[in-house]
Amino acid sequence: DLLSSDSHLLILGAEGSHPADNLEKYNFGAEYWFQDKFSLRIGERFNYDSDGLTAGAGLRLPVGEDIELAVDYAYQDFGFLTQVHRFSIGLGF
């Protein structure tokens, strides 16, 4: 965690792969949480057939005594193919 306090959390991530039969691939990303309820995410992929930006946001809301509703949105640019928009809803108990 790059930044961690009662209200803020910032996480950075990096990943790489070196397959014997293909190009090296790299992923970089960051996720920011505000008060453990709202998140923003951004990332980048390198050396893929469809390099591109990824971004997203999430929201966690209490809906009961021990139940939490999670709503997430993600965007991914697949270059010459198209953009992909993903939505998800989940319950945590």
N, C-alpha and C positions, 0 to 999 in steps of 0.2 A: 504494500500500500504506500503510495507516494504521499498522500495526505490523509490523516485520520483524526477526526474530532467528534464531539457529540452530534454535530449537525452535518458534517461533510465527510465524504469518503471518496478518494480518487484512486483508482486502480489502473495500472498500466500493464500491458501484456505484449509479449513478442514470442514468435514461434518460427522455426525454420525446419525445412526437411531437405535432405540431400540423397535422393534416390539414385541408384547406380545407373538406371536406364533413362533418366530424364533430367530436366533443368532443376536447379535448386529453387525452392519456393519459400516465400516469407510472408508472414502475417504480423501486423502491428495493430494494437487497439488500445482504447482507453474507455473507462466507465466512471462516471461521476454520480454519486448518490447525495441527495439533499434530504436530511432528516429521516433517512431510511424509508422514504415514501416515494420519492420521485427520482428517476435516473435518466441520464443522457449517455449514449454510447456512440463511438465513432471508431472506424477501423479502415485499414487499407490492405489489399492483397497484391503481391508482386510475383511475376513470372508464371501466372496462370493463363490459360487460354482466354479467360475473361477477367482480366485485372479490373479492379475498381474499388470505389469507395463503398463502405457500408456505414450505416448510421441507424440509430434507433432511440426509443424512449420507452420508459416504463413507469407504471404507477402501482403502488401497493396501498390498499385501503382496508381497514378493519371493517368487517360486516357482521361480526358477532363476537361473543366473548373470546373464543379461541379460533376464529376463522378469519382468513385474510383473502381478499380478492386481488389478483394480479392481472393487470392489463398491459400488454406489450405491443409495440409497433417496431418493425424493422424494415429498412430499405437497403437494397443491394443493386449496384450498377453492374450489369453483365456486359458492358461495352456494346459491341455491335449487335448483340442479341436483343436485349431490352432491359428495362428496370423491373425489379421484383419488389412487391410490397407484401409484407407478412404481418398479420395480426394474430394475437393469441390472448386467451382469457383462461385464468386458472384459479383454483381455490386451494388454499393451504390450511391444514389444520394440525 
